[in-house]
């Protein structure tokens, strides 16, 4: 679980969090999640593995405002060895209200921008992601 506190600058004139910020929070939570499972971006990039975002989907359920604590649950929804889909649920900590459901889609490429098969390039990451899908 990752927690983000809504900053004043993330809100609009109406005092509501601007929709674009939720995508940033997804990235914050994803980076934290990968670090917690021992597969941080810095480690992957040092091995020449890059995982760009190739798609984002968001369903906004309830607004958030300045100083709300947002708890973000991250799960590996799908993993094929070449592509990865991560699922997010954001809830207000004060009342557990669902604020957003979303997914991010990723692929794996090398430093030259060519697609790679993770099982070949990083068997440890491949194993971890496969296990996380099964949960």
Residue, then its C-alpha position, 0 to 999 in steps of 0.5 A: x500500500x502506498x499513501x499520497x497526501x494531496x498537495x494544494x498545487x494538485x487541485x484546481x480552482x474548485x479545490x478538487x484534484x486535477x484529473x492528470x495528477x492521478x496518473x502521476x500517483x499511479x507512477x509513484x505507487x508503481x515505483x514504490x511497489x517495484x522497489x518493495x518487491x526488489x525490482x526497482x526501476x534503478x535496478x532494472x535500468x542498470x540491467x538495460x531493461x526499460x519498461x515504458x507506459x504504453x497505455x493508461x485507463x482511469x475510472x474516476x469514482x469520487x473527487x479528492x481535495x487538498x490534504x486528503x490521504x490517498x491509499x493506493x493499492x497496486x496489483x499485477x493484473x496480467x503479465x505475458x513475459x513481454x507485456x505487463x498490466x498493473x491495476x490500481x485502486x485509490x481510496x480516501x484514507x479517512x472513509x475508505x471511499x473509492x476515488x479511482x480504479x485504473x490500469x497502466x500497460x507496459x512493455x519491456x525494451x532494451x536500451x536500444x528500444x527493442x522489445x525483449x522477453x523478460x524470461x531471457x533477460x531477467x529470469x528473477x523478474x520474470x519469476x516474481x511477476x508470474x508469481x504476483x499474477x497468480x495471487 
